[in-house]
Every structure is written in C-alpha cells, then in structure tokens.
Amino acid sequence: MDSFKEQIIKKENTSKDSTLRFLISFAAVALGFAVVMFAIMVMGFLPMALFIAGVIIYGAVYLIQNLNLEYEYIFTNGDLDVDKVIAARSRKHLVTVKVTEATDIGQYNGADNGDRSVVIASAMNSELTDWYLDFKHADLGDTRLIFTPDDDMLRVIRTHLPRTLRSKVNVSEKPAEDFD
C-alpha cells in the first residue's frame, strides 16, 4: 500500500524577524535619502540618484519578503522530504529522512540537541506542538529534524517508524469525525 501525505506549515514571525524587518526598512530609507541628498548637493545627478534610491528600496522589499517562510513536508512510502519555501517564489530542499531508519522521535521541548546536526523546519508557533526526529544521514551524520507535523502527518509517519518507536507517538489511529 502506498502512503502519501503533504503538509505546508507557515513559519510564524518571531521578534528577531520583526527586528530584522525594521532594520532593513530603516537602513533602506536612510540610504536612499542620503543618496538623493548627495545628488542634490552635487547638482545634475538627481535622475541617477533617484534610480539608485529606487534600487535600494526594491532590494529592501526583496529582503523583507524573503523572511516569509513556509515549510513543506512530503511523506511518500517511508521517505519524509522537507523543503523550505521562501516568499512563495523559491524552494530549497532541506533533507530527506528514511523514517524506517529513525533512531528517536518525540515532542520537542527545546532541550539540548547534543553533538549532532540540527535541521529546523518548525512553525515557531507556541500554539502548535513541535516534534523532533533523530536519524543518521549520509552527508550530515547524526541529525535531528525539528518540525511541526499535524495529527494526520504523525499518523502516516507512525505507521512507518521502527516498532520500538511507535509507542512514542501518541496520536489516535483515525481522525475524529464530525457528526452533524
């Protein structure tokens, strides 16, 4: 039986993201203003200065949009692919996990990750539960994936986990049905 599940989760803005947005905006406005003022003082370079200021503002908008992240989890027959979607215009593959070869799984509480590579693909939302999945990766070595799966994704992952790890995933076998 083939297993397929796809989930897209939007990363929430953190205070670091908000600060970075503010700094980029402030720097772009200040730099654009300085370029225009310099052109006015030098005389005759105003059209070029306005063009440069426009490029600076465009660059700032581009950088700010790149802070809008989504993570896509695609589970296909025991393989979990994790991609980062940047500003809904580009995609970066983060990691592929063979769930059948996982070494540990559980709810993530921010504890120390030890001496291993960490791949963070979490929503950073306090209302959602983050999970970790430990595994051995060919390029990264011992690796921990921190992600935010929904109950449907956890059900599919659980069926492919090694038998010793299945009990660590407490999720009902079937989703609750609405009786209207």
Secondary structure, DSSP 4 states (H G I P E B T S, - for coil): ---EEEEEEEPPPPHHHHHHHHHHHHHHHHHHHHHHHHHHHHSS-HHHHHHHHHHHHHHHHHHHHTT-EEEEEEEETTEEEEEEEETTTEEEEEEEEEGGG--EEEE--S----SSEEEEE----TTS--EEEEEEETTTEEEEEEE---HHHHHHHHHHS-TTTGGG----SSPPPP--
